[in-house]
Amino acid sequence: MKNEKLTTDEFDALDFIQRGARHDKVNACVGRNAKRLNGLKMISYGRDGSVTMTEKGTQILFLRRCIAGLRALCADAAASVDHDVAQFLIKKSHIAAREAGGFDVTERGRESLADIAIQEQIK
């Protein structure tokens, strides 16, 4: 995954496309970032010029949601996270359900957040 660190603007463009952008000219954010996102194989163009999200783009947005959810739970155990994100993080042993409600971040989850922080500083 060379040079696949995305900017906030590129993440916003992916999010807009996922919500239903028809063309890259609909939104300036998508128009600015479509060429790079297409080159990274996160979006694709149809024959009619429509823009669609690829599986890779969907995975990138899901991972971003997982990281945001893990950070939120680290700050507040009662934080709200989406059901699919919580299930994924439980499956990967990054969080554990609490009896009183909410989730606790496991040692593995803290290690993952530390690794992510180090990677963000390097790039």
Helices and strands as residue ranges (DSSP letters): H 8-19, H 28-39, E 43-45, E 51-53, H 55-75, H 83-91, E 95-97, E 103-105, H 107-122
